Amino acid sequence: MGVVPEIVLNSGRGMPVLGMGTATYPEPPEQTVFEAVVHAMELGYRHFDSASVYGSERPLGRAISFAIEKGLIGSRDELFITTKLWCTDMHQDHVLPALRHSLEVLGLEYVDLYLIHHPIRLKGEKKMEMSSDDILPVDIPSVWEGMEECQQQGLAKSIGVSNFTCKKIAELLTHAKVLPAVNQVEMHPVWQQGKLREFCQEKGIHISAYSPLGAFGAFWGSNKVLEAEEIKRIAQSLGKSRAQVLTMDQCFLLKNYWIRALRMFQFFGTHHYIVLIRIHFLHGQVCLRWAFQQGVSFVPKSYNKERLKENMEIFDWCLSAEDMEKLSLLPQERFNLAHPLVSPTSFYKTHADYWDGEV
C-alpha cells in the first residue's frame, strides 16, 4: 500500500491524515482489536486513535510490541498514537495520573496526541454510558493546565481537545499557554462543520474527523451518509477500467468490480481470461476522499480487513470541483447530539445548550 500523507500540527509534529479508529460499543474481545491493529500496520497504517474509555489501549499496546518484535515497523517512533482523557478524570489533579495510567496500559513512554475527550466532568466509574444525572461542575482552564503539564513532561508530544465548539475553544484560549493542536469532532458530508473549521483554521487548530462515514451501527449514528443519493452517484461515476489476466476462481472472488471477459486461453491446463475490470469506488471512499480534500484528518473505525484496505485506497484520485460543490449542498444534520447528557432537569436542557447552538 502507499504511504499516507501527513499534516504538520502547530506543535511541529507530523500526523498521518488517515488513522485507524478503535471506538466500539460494546467493547470487542481484545484479540479482535489486536489482530486488526497488526493487520492495519501491515497495510501501512501508522496512526491509531484510542481512548482510556474505549478499552482498546491494552490490545493496541500489545500490537505495537508485536509489530516491533516481528519487524513490521522499525520502532515505536514510526507510529502516531492518540489517547484521550475521560470525563471522570476532568480535574486538574487527575489529568497527569490518568495519562500515566494510559501509558502503563499501552506500554509506551509517551503518546503523540492527548485529547480532552469531552468538555464535561462526570462522577462515577469510567464507562461509555453517560447520564445527565452524573454531570459535575468542571473548570476547563485548570484541566488544560494539567494537559499542558503532560506535554511539558514529555508524556504527550501534542495536546488537544475533542467535541469542543467555537465558544468552548474561545473560552479555553483566554487561559491557555499552549494552543490545542487538534480538535477532534464529528465530521462527514452530512455534518460538514463549516463554521467550526473556519474558526479553528484561524486559530491554527487542526480539525480531525471522527465518524467520517456517519457512525452507522453506533447508538447515535446513522446510515444517512453512506445512503446519500449524491454520494452514491459520485461513487458510481468515478469507476475506472483496467485489463487483467485472471483465472475463473479469481474472477469469482472479486468484489465491487464489474467484469467483462475479452478473451479466454489455456495455460498449463487452467482456463485464464483476459478481462476488463471496472472498479467502482465505494461510498465510504468518496466520504474519506471528501474529508481529505477539505484538509482535515480522519479516523474511521473498522476491524474488517477489507475495509481497512479500502480506506487506504483514496490517495491516488480526486473528486472534481463539481462533485465537491454538489456535496457542499447536502442537507446538514449532526448525529451525535449527546442525548444522554440532555434533560429538562440537567445543566444542559437542550441539545443546543450542550453544543452552544452548533446543531
N, C-alpha and C positions, 0 to 999 in steps of 0.2 A: 504494500500500500504506500501511497505517497506521504510526504511529510505534511503535517498540519500547520498552517500559518500561525504566527504568533502576533500578539499585540503587546505593546510596552505600557505597563501601568505607571501611574505617577510616582510610584516608589522606585522606578527604574528597573523593575523585574519584568521579564518576559513571561507571557501566559499564552499557551495554545488556545486558539479560539474555540476549538471543539473539545469538550470534556465528557467523560462518562459520568452521568448522574447515578446515585445509588439510593435515592429515597423511594422506599416501598413500604406500603402498609397493607396488611400485616407484614412484619419482617420475614423475609425468606430464610431458609436454612443458611448458615454461614458458608457451607461448602458451595452453595449455589453462587453466592457473591464472589467467593474466592476464585472459582473456575471462570466466571465471567470476566473478572478483572485480569486474570492471567491471559485469557484469550484476547482481550482488548489490547493488552501490551504487545501480544504477538502481531496484532493488526497494525500497530503503530500508535495507539493511544498513549499519551503521556500526561494527560490532565485528568484528575479524578476528584469528583466532588462528593464529600461526605459530610456528616454532622454527628455530634455526640448522641443525638436522639434517634438517628436512623438505625443504630445497631450495626452499621457497616464498617466502623473503624477497625475492629479486630480482624475480620477477613481481608480487608484492604491491606492492613499491615502485613498479614501473612503472605498475601500475594506479592507484595513488594519484596519481602525477604526471599521468597521462592524465585522470583524473576531475576534477582541479582545472583542467587546461587546457581541458577541454570544458564546464566549468561544472556537472558532475554533483554536485559538492559545492562549498561556498563556500571552504573552506580545510581544511588538514590537521587543524586543531583540532576539526573535527566528528567525527573518527574516534577509535576506541579500538583501539589496536594492541598486541597481546601477542606477545612472542617469549620464547625460553627458552634458558637456559644448558645446553649439552650436557655429558654425563658426562666427556668427555675434557678439559674445562676446569674441572673441580671442584677448583680450587686457588685460594687467596686471591689469588695474583699473576696469575691468568689471567682472573678474573671481569671486571674493568673492560676489559681489551683485547678480550675476547670480545664484550662488549656494543658497544664502539666499532666492531668489525668488522661486527656485525649492523646497526648504524645506517648504516654506509657502504654495505652491500649494499642496505638498504631505501631509502637516500636520504633519511633522516629525521634530525632533530636530537635526537629523544627517542622513547621508546616509552612507552605509558601503563601497561604492566604487564610486568615482567621476572620470570620464574619460574625457580627451580631445577627442571630437568626431572625428575630422579630423585635420590634421596638416596644415590647411589653415585658412585665415581670409576672410570673405565676408562682403560686405556692404549691406545695405537694411534691410528689415524686416526678422524676423525669419520664415523660411519656408523650407519645404523639397526640393523644387525645387532649383537647383543650376545652376549658369551660369558662364562661364569663364569671362564674362564682369564685374562680381561683385567681382572679386578677388582683395584683398588689400595686401600690404606688411604686413608680420607678424613676430614678434620677439618671437619665441618659448621659448627661455630661460626665458624671463620676464613673459610670460604667465605661465610657470611652477613655477616661484616664487609665482604667485598668487595661483596656485594649492597647493603648499607647505603651504601657509598661511591658506588655508581652512583646511588642516589636523592639523596644529598647533592649530587652534581654536577649534578643536574637531567637526567640522561640517561635515567632511569626515574622516572615520576611515582609509581608504586606498585611494590612488590616482593612476591614471594610464593614459594610452593613448589608442587610437583606430586608426586603419588604418595607423600605423607607420611602415615604412620599416626599414631594418637594418641600413641604412645610417642615417635616421632621429633619430633613437634611439641613435646611436653612438654620433651624434651631441648633443643631449639632455644630455647625460651622462657626457659630458665635463663640464657642468654647474650645473647639478642637485645636490642639497644637500640631497634630498630624492629620492631613487630609485623608478621608476614606479613599482607598484605591479603587474600590468596587462597590456598586450597589446591585445585588442580585435580586431580580424581580420576575414576576410572571410576565412573559412577553411572547407573542406569536402574531400571525397576521390578523387574528380576530381581536387582539388586545395589544396595540402597537406602541403604547406608552410614549406617544409623541411629545407631550408636554414634559414628562419626566426625563426623557432622553435629551431634550434640548437644554433643560436646566442642568443636568449632570455634565453635559458636554461643556457648558460654560464654566463649570466649576472644576473641570479636569478629572471628573469621576467617571470611571468606565462602567457601562451597563453590561451585566451578564444576565442572560435569559434562562430562567428555569421553566420547565414545562413548555418548551418551544413548539411542541406538537399538540398542546391543549390538554395534556394530562388525562386523556381518556382512560378510564379504569380507576382513577383516583376518586375518592368520595366526593370531591368538589370539581373534578374535571369534566370535560365534555368532548363529544365527537364532532363538534361544530367546526373545528379547524380542518381536520382530515376529510370531512364530508362537504366542505365548502365547494360549491359548483365551480367557482373560478379557479380554485386550486386544482381541482380535477381536470379542468380544461387545459390548464397550463402543463400539467404533468403529461397529459396525452400528447400535446402538441410538441413537446420537447424531445420526443423519441429520436434516436439516431440509429443508423443501419451499419452493419459490417458483415462481410463474408467470412465464414469459418468452416473448417472441416470437423465433423462430429460423427460419432457412432450413433446408432439408433438409441441406445441406452442413455447416452449423454443428451440427446435431444429431449427425451422424456424428463430428465432431471432439471431442465431449465425452467426457471420461474420468472414471471413478469416479462417474458420475452414473446414476441411474435416471430414465428419461424416459417420460412418457405424453402423447400428443397429445390436447389438449382440443378444438381447432378448427383448421380449415385455411382459408386465404383466399389470394387472389392480390393482389400489389402490384407494379405495373409488370411484369406477365408472369411474376413469380417466385412460386412457391408458398412461403408462410410458414405457420408453425404456432404456435398458442398452446399451449405445452407446460407441463406440471407437472414441474419438475425436483426430484428428491430427491438432495441432496448427501450422500454418505457420507464421513464423516471417515476418514482413513487411519490405519492402526495407528501409524505414526510420529508423527502429530499427537497421538494420545492420549498417547504417551510423553512428548512435549515439553510438552504441557499439564500432565501429572502433575508433571514437574520444575518447571515454573513455579509450580504451586500448593504445591510443597514449599519455595519461597523461594530456590531456587538459580538460578544462571545456567547456560547450556548452549551448547556449541559443536559442533553436528552438522556433520560433513564431507560436503559434496556439491558437485560441479561441474556437476550436472544442473540446468538452468534451471527445470524444473517442480518439482523437489524443493526448490530454494531458495525458490520462491514458496510452496509448500505449508507449509514450515517457518515462514513468516511468518504464516500464517493460523490462529493458535492463541490470539489475544489477545481475541477478542470472544465467547467462550463458555466454559463452565466444566464441569468434571467434578463430579458430585454427591458429597455426603459419602458416600453408599452406594458409589459407584464407587471413591472414594479408599480406603475401608475394604477393599473386595474386593482392590484392587491391593496393599494393605499385607500381604495374606496370601499373596502369591505365594511359592513356594519360592525361596530365595536361593542365588545362585551367582556368585562372582567369575570373570570370564572371563580377565582379564589377570593371569595368575599369575606373570609374569616368568620363565617356564620356562627360557629360555636362561641365566639367572643362577644357577640352582639345580643342584647336583650333589653327590654324596656326598663329593667331594674339595674342594668350594668352601667359601668363607666362609659361604655360605647353603646348608645341606644339605637343607633342605625349603622348600616354599612358605610354610609357617607361619613359618619363620625369617625369610624375606625380608619378609613382611607383618606381622611381630610378632603373629602369631596371628589377624590380622583376615582370615581366609579362610573 
